[in-house]
Amino acid sequence: MKTALASLLFCLTAFSTTAAENASKQQATDFASKAAMSNLFEMEAAKIEIASGKADDAIQFAQDMIKDHGKAGPAINDAAKQDGIELPAALDAEYTAKLTALRQSDAANLDQAYLSTQVTAHEEAVTLFESYSKQGPDGQLKRTAAKILPDLRMHLTRIRGLTSKYQRG
């Protein structure tokens, strides 16, 4: 009886450990996928603004996004690889639709459309990175999220300022 009980306890402990590991792996996979797609979206949206935008400050912001997110992307990719997480190869339907809408904006509205997509994108990114850097499983992704978060906060503050300027102006 004692042996059967000990075996049962061992199996339950092993099962709960595996379940916790699977939950942590899923949390890391979800974060890494969202972070990688958000980063790619920001770069693609910036390319549209640089190619077709008219407002110098919006174009400058887009150029800065290419530079900053060009550094963040490889950092996220490397961290995911170190944590054994595979990243998606392309944007999902939601981000693809947002880029299509941005491309279809007329010239008079492109700058404002770009800026408003960036407010939303950066609000979502700050929330994602903040949550993961506090509550994500330990690993390289968590450290990378914490390292990138201050830049995302700075981008959000800057884009809110640009957007309010255009709403007033």
C-alpha positions, 0 to 999 in steps of 0.5 A: 500500500505504501509503495502504491501511494508513493508511486501515485504521489510521484506521478502526481508531482511529475505531472504537475511539474510537467504541466507547469513547465508546459504553461511556462513554455506556452506563456513564453511562446505567446509573448515571443510571437506577439513581440516579434509580430509587433516589432515587424509590424512597426518596421513595415508601417514605418517603411510605408510612412517613409515612402509616402508620408509628407510630415517631416516629424512623422517621417523622422519618427518612422526612421527612428522606428526602423533603427530602434526596432531593427535592433529589438527584432534580432534581440527578441529572435536571439532570446527566443532561440536561447529559450527554445521558442520558435517564432512565426515567419510572417505577420498574422491576418490582423497586422496584415490588414492594418498594413493594407489599410495604411497603404491604402490611406490617401496622401492627405491622411497617411501621416495621421493614419500612421501616427494613430497606428503607432499609438495603438501599437506602442500601447499594446507593446508596452503592456505586453512587455511590461506584463511579461517582464514582471510575470513571465517565466525566467529566461532570456526572453524575460530579460530581453523584455525588461531591456526593451521596455524603456525604449517602448515607453519612450516611443509611446511618450513621443508618439502621443506627443506627435499625435496630439500636435496633429489633433490640435493643429 
